[in-house]
Structures are given as structure tokens and as C-alpha cells.
Amino acid sequence: MISPSPKLIDWAQSVLPPDNFQIYPLRKEASSRDYFRVKLETETFIIMDSENDIESATKFLYVNKLFKSANVNCPTIHGFSDDLSYILLEDLGEEVLDVCEISNLDTFFKNILLELKKIYLLPTETLPKISNNELLSQTESFLNVFIYKDKKIDEKERSNLQTMRRHLVHALSLQPQVPSHSDFERRNMIKKNDKIYLIDFQDLHVGPVGIDLASLFYDHENYYDEKIIQTSVDAFIQENDFLEKEKIYNYIYTALAHRCMRIIGTFINYFNEGKLHNRKDDLEKFLKRLVFALDMINMNIERDIIKKLI
């Protein structure tokens, strides 16, 4: 487990009440940021350590302000260091939804999709817009998974997969472009006082509508009954009239394929650096989701190549 730096402890002592406090690391994610829970005698806070990623901290503060203005549920910011290395946040508790059972999925999807609708209504003028080049670069490391798993592919198969990368980006560019959290999955949602709060939202941008829906309905951990997904998607379409029922599932499956490739490539990069070994099981889950997505959009040749990895 990571430990807080002396600099972080000094800053915490300068902004918190003069109580004796304890600092505990939270689980490590696939990012350059670290998180710590600070326990005082009567209350707790979270410190986000962004010393190695000041740009991310800047974006986090901006998006938090946007979310608050639109009543999107997100943590309150209590302070930050002058250089933005550290941000003091409201502690939302430990009911992170990827490790908590959800008793009523219909209610969960209804409530969380209300938060997504609020995000769709955000002004887009000041948000970054993801380009086709960026979408393509996000899957650049994907093919390294074959080296990592010691599976060979020939030149024709490699060419097929490279063509698939470009095809997915083109298809994503044709989708409605909306404000997108980009990792709208249960591990980035925390329940507190019967409300669902969003975290890890600093990468908010304008992008394909399918990305957040794919993250929500087809994350790597949870497999939902398709009838529940269909009911929730149909209701969401009614609330957002720019969406077309005939196209929405293709949007979702296309985005799911791209998302899986992006995350798989990210995992491989971290694994090769000797990091995030606790996420190796997740690699297999994303590969299975990728096979599913390619099957649903009839990319059967590419699907069968990916099956070699499972």
C-alpha cells in the first residue's frame, strides 16, 4: 500500500483542526493520483494527491464546479493547496457501488440516468471535444496484449485489427456528441444518504453518446438481464428525444468495443511498468466484454482473433 508523503502530511496539518488524525490509503486505481482517508476525532475527509498530475487536479476542480452548478451529485471540495497538489474532499463513505449489492436495479438505473441527463445539459462551449485522432490513439496500445499474453497473430490478423480500430473511431464520430463522464461505471459511484454521487470525473469532455451508456450497462464486473437494460434504455430515450431507438444499441456496443480496447491497452502499459497487478483478473473480464461487443456489431473476424486471448 502507498503511504502519504511528508509534504502531504504537512499540508494536512496546516488545513485541518489541530486534532490528532490518522491517514489511510484508499485502493489504487489506474491513474497517477492517489487517495487517502483522513480520520479526525469526529469527522473524516478525503485527500486527493495529484502532485504528479496537476493538470488532472485543475480539470477536477473545474468539472466539480460545473457539476455543482447543475446539481449533479458530486463531493464537496473543502480546500486545496496553492500548487493544486492536494485537494481536500468530502468523504462520501465506503459504499462504492462496484463492491455493494444493489437491491433494486430498476431504481438504480432510473436514478443514475437522471444524473447522466443533468450532465447532458451542461454547456459544451468550454468543454474539450475529443477528436478522431484522440479516439484512435486511445487504442494504440491494445495490440500489445498479444505480446503480454504470448499469443501470436499474423500480418493479416494484425491488419484486420488495425482496420477495426479505425472503423470504430469512424462509427463513434457519427454518434451524437454529448458531455461525457468517460468512465460512468459503478466503481466511480458512491451511495451516501440514499443518493448516488459521482467521482473520478476530471476527464469530462464532449464525445460519443454511447461511451457512458456502455460503461454503465456493460461494465466488466456486472452482468445484467437484458430486459432490465432494455427497459432502462427505452425510458432514457423518452427523456432524451435526440436519441433514436433504432440506433442506440449500435451506439452502445460500438462504444463498448472501443472502451474495452482502451482499458485493455492501459492495463498492459501499467502491467509492463510493474504496476496494478491487482487488476490482472479485470483484464480477462474486459477481453470477454470485447468479444461480446464485437459479436453484437457483427465484427466476427475480429471477434475470433480476440478469442485467442481468452
Order of alpha helices (4+ residues) and beta strands (2+ residues): alpha-beta-beta-beta-alpha-beta-beta-alpha-alpha-alpha-alpha-beta-beta-beta-beta-alpha-alpha-alpha-alpha-alpha
